[in-house]
Amino acid sequence: REGLMHSLNGLYHPLEIERNDLNVCYSLECFGMPRSLVAYASYEADVIKTPYCILIDLEAESVVIAVMGSATLEDMVTDMQFSPVRMDKVGMVCGFDAEGKFCHRGMLTKSKFIFNDLK
């Protein structure tokens, strides 16, 4: 990986990559995000853990959390946990009114992993 990633205060900076050195495009420009930085990436994956990354969109001046979609058998297990679950406790922990709100059980499990991983 050396030579592919240049850092800017510890951040992966795709704007500094020279395209002619790569066989594969690692720049976020390929995904329509020419002015973005990857601040963090987690590649852990199982029934509870999910790969995700945190992007800094310089143009929109915002932070984006991108979560990988379904790709494995473990992801299908998550997909099949579609029964709704109340979000009251989640609202209390995260500081929002979740009274009467419901969420996909499998997605809530993955979201809790991300929330706890970022703490």
Buried (B, 14 or more C-beta within 10 A) or exposed (E): EEEEBEEEEEBBBBBEBEEEEEEEEBBBBEEEBEEBBBBBEBEEBEBBBBBBBBBBBEEEEEEEEBEBEEEEEBBEEBEEBEEEBBBBEBBEEEEEEBEEEEBBBBBBBBBEBBEEEEE
